[in-house]
Amino acid sequence: MRPANPSLFVTVFKEGLSIDFQYYEMVFMERTTEAMGGNDLRCKGWRQEAILRMLENNLENAEIPEELIIYGGTGKAARNWECYDEIVEILKNLEDDETMVIQSGKPVAVFKTWKNSPRVLMANSNIVSHWSTWEKFHELEELGLIMYGQMTAGSWCYIGTQGIIQGTYETFAALAKKHFNSNLKGKIVLTGGIGGMGGAQPLAVKMDKGVCIAVECDEQRIDRRVKAGFCDLKVKDIDEAVEMAMSAKKDGKALSIGLLGNCADILPKLVRDGFKPDVVTDQTSAHDELNGYIPAGYYGESVKDALKLRKENPDEYIKQSVVSMKNHCKAMLDFKKNGAVVFDYGNNLRGQAEKAGLKNAFDYPGFVPAYIRPMLCVGRGPFRWLALSGNPDDILKTDKLVIKMFPKDDVLSNWISLAEKYLPWEGLPSRVCWLGYGDREKLALAMNKMVGDGKIGPVAITRDHLDSGSVASPYRETESMKDGSDAVADWPLLNALLNCAAGADSVQIHNGGGVGIGLSTHAGMVVVCDGTKETDERIKRVFKTDPGMGVVRHADAGYKEAIDVINKTDICSPMIKNKVQ
């Protein structure tokens, strides 16, 4: 029987110790974690306590919590349970002028720094460029030296499917406006994957009044999304799903369907059957051909056979995955040829298919250049916050604050209304609002004042790594940059360094994200609102540096929208200021 903690297994083996592995696995595999709420502190300050609660919240919302896997197939919060427990103990004893250093999910040191320095610094999955491949990663992982952190999994900023929902909604809304001059009413969206990230798709489509068929091979994931309210119903028959979708389309009814099946089987079949969806995309874990994607032929009960193959014959598993992804991508191209709007949702399916020999895999665009980049140019991105008290009323109070502070932002007001109507709470109550340069600082200061006045409990503010200036990813966020700088990774590294200098409470640098090892460099941050004047000063700096670097990055690439922001604000960029396009 495989021990739940590989590093402990290695220790026991090397030292010749005896252990009851059946008991050991039972203890660790049944372990669960929930985020603490309330106002009591286990740590020496709210900055440390907030980070601990965010870590716990990751596990509470995890796909496979017993293995510390948060989402994306392999995205983990800590390298193993031994490391997790040590992280918790360090946070509980961390002084207000100390910094814990995390190397790929393992706490390696605590150093005396400054009171305004980050309390936690993390680096996950980073490998020297020449060796930055999945093969080398798996070799290092087998040795217990590294961990895949995805984006918000390894940075402890994951807040469940609610974390990605607004970005998904904004993407579909932008698509609908561009291609249909309205919303998605009377349109069918066909997609795949409703795990930790993709699970937002059915609800986002429904929120924009459309019909969604989301194909998922893991039945438990469908059940989980239906139970949480992110998907209306589960269907096991393809023809039944199509019939329901066509009926809803005809009636102009918003509906989300979780279809049990495998995309590599179902999409080609639907093409052959002549089915014509209006929009096609995908959010399966195609970035990882071994531990993420499930090959054709496996779904429902047979998923366990795929997992067995993955463990016993990984080379054969990868071979089947790569062929399946090629067929999956080809079906999407066929839908495009038949008139559907097709776009890549950032999981590297196109890259995998091209590697498998599909020469025209990139004939449909990624979602960022197609729909999101204008927002990134002005520093607009997924600003999010968590109510550390665990009280949903704290979030509802901040909702009212958002509407009061930004009355002219109809998109934002509409989003808050939809979020309160549709979104379930997951773990610590949280909210996501896409805000731009200047607005993030204003809202953060106002929320910190609410904390200081006792109107709400402490709040942790963070964001997705998918943001304006915090990522370099040529197959996703920085695809088709105007100046050809798609692969320049200096920007996210500078973003992280600058946020450290500005006083963020936690800063992280990762490799891989949602597209895979070697294909993305990205950074994250956290600022904790504890109501103090010192936090006001951190907010004034971090919420200028963080989105500001995004504006500078896009202005440097030649985007007029970003140059206009620099010319109209306090951002100091001498080589860009007053530059006219």
HELIX and SHEET records of a PDB file:
HELIX    1   1 PRO A    6  GLU A   15  1                                  10    
HELIX    2   2 PHE A   21  MET A   29  1                                   9    
HELIX    3   3 TRP A   46  GLU A   60  1                                  15    
HELIX    4   4 PRO A   65  GLU A   67  5                                   3    
HELIX    5   5 TRP A   81  ASN A   93  1                                  13    
HELIX    6   6 SER A  129  TRP A  131  5                                   3    
HELIX    7   7 TRP A  134  GLU A  142  1                                   9    
HELIX    8   8 GLN A  162  PHE A  180  1                                  19    
HELIX    9   9 GLY A  198  ALA A  200  5                                   3    
HELIX   10  10 GLN A  201  MET A  207  1                                   7    
HELIX   11  11 GLU A  219  ALA A  228  1                                  10    
HELIX   12  12 ILE A  238  ASP A  251  1                                  14    
HELIX   13  13 CYS A  263  ARG A  272  1                                  10    
HELIX   14  14 GLY A  300  SER A  302  5                                   3    
HELIX   15  15 VAL A  303  GLU A  312  1                                  10    
HELIX   16  16 PRO A  314  LYS A  337  1                                  24    
HELIX   17  17 LEU A  349  LYS A  355  1                                   7    
HELIX   18  18 ALA A  361  ASP A  363  5                                   3    
HELIX   19  19 PHE A  367  PHE A  367  1                                   1    
HELIX   20  20 VAL A  368  ILE A  372  3                                   5    
HELIX   21  21 ARG A  373  CYS A  377  1                                   5    
HELIX   22  22 PRO A  392  MET A  405  1                                  14    
HELIX   23  23 ASP A  410  TYR A  422  1                                  13    
HELIX   24  24 ASP A  439  GLY A  452  1                                  14    
HELIX   25  25 ASP A  490  ALA A  502  1                                  13    
HELIX   26  26 LYS A  533  ASP A  556  1                                  24    
HELIX   27  27 LYS A  560  LYS A  568  1                                   9    
SHEET    1   A 2 ILE A  69  TYR A  71  0                                        
SHEET    2   A 2 GLY A  75  LYS A  76 -1                                        
SHEET    1   B 8 LYS A 106  LYS A 112  0                                        
SHEET    2   B 8 GLU A  98  GLN A 103 -1                                        
SHEET    3   B 8 VAL A 120  ASN A 124  1                                        
SHEET    4   B 8 SER A 506  ASN A 511  1                                        
SHEET    5   B 8 THR A 521  CYS A 529 -1                                        
SHEET    6   B 8 VAL A 459  ARG A 463 -1                                        
SHEET    7   B 8 GLY A 381  ALA A 387 -1                                        
SHEET    8   B 8 SER A 430  LEU A 435 -1                                        
SHEET    1   C 6 LYS A 106  LYS A 112  0                                        
SHEET    2   C 6 GLU A  98  GLN A 103 -1                                        
SHEET    3   C 6 VAL A 120  ASN A 124  1                                        
SHEET    4   C 6 SER A 506  ASN A 511  1                                        
SHEET    5   C 6 THR A 521  CYS A 529 -1                                        
SHEET    6   C 6 VAL A 471  ALA A 472 -1                                        
SHEET    1   D 6 LEU A 233  VAL A 235  0                                        
SHEET    2   D 6 LEU A 255  LEU A 260  1                                        
SHEET    3   D 6 VAL A 211  GLU A 216  1                                        
SHEET    4   D 6 ILE A 188  GLY A 192  1                                        
SHEET    5   D 6 VAL A 279  VAL A 280  1                                        
SHEET    6   D 6 VAL A 341  VAL A 342  1                                        
END                                                                             
